[in-house]
Amino acid sequence: MRPERFHRLRAVLSRRQPDLTVLMEKVNKTHNFSAILRNCDAVGVLDAHVVPPAHGLDLHHTSSAGTRKWIQVHKHASVADAVAQLREGGFQVLAAHPSAGARDFRDVDYTVPTAFLLGAELYGVSEEALALAHGHVVIPMSGMVHSLNVSVAAALLLYEAQRQRSAAGMYAPRALDGDAWQRTLFRWTYPTLARSLDADGRPYPRLDPDGGILPG
């Protein structure tokens, strides 16, 4: 590990927002799933959540640009399980859906812990998920079509969240700390070794200021 590379990893990780995320409900096109993860990385999302479609879902390498290495993806068996976990973690879960009571996405506060709930390309967010969400947000449309591509919608929502959080100074202090910081930094720095240590149930070694592994 070159020190320059290590310091870049540290700088990127220091700007990660552990309380900003997305929940993808049965997004079934791999290029959209991958593009959403790329959007997440661009605005500093640390973790993403997904309820996979019945046929499963894999990354599309062209549109993901390797972001799976930097975004931890958590899979859930059902949208109820996913929303329950996010609620327990203190997140407001906001469904992107043009319901009658939906608010303009620019008029909602995203400086609080926020999870954007995104639905499948053809059907959108399910009725079950809409009922579980804290609220609904809408991206105003002036044309003949009624919705944007799901990855484009995700980008607009995430960049509005980034705008608000940047204005509030939330990218300046390191939000991730303690054991979570140390473990994530090691996984980013030595991913292959981290997987091996995880498989054996062994702890990660400490790193020196330039990313070298300390003895003992």
Summary of the structure (lengths in Angstrom):
residues: 216
radius of gyration: 18.1
end to end distance: 18.8
largest distance: 64.3
contacts: 624
relative contact order: 0.18
helix: 43%
strand: 17%
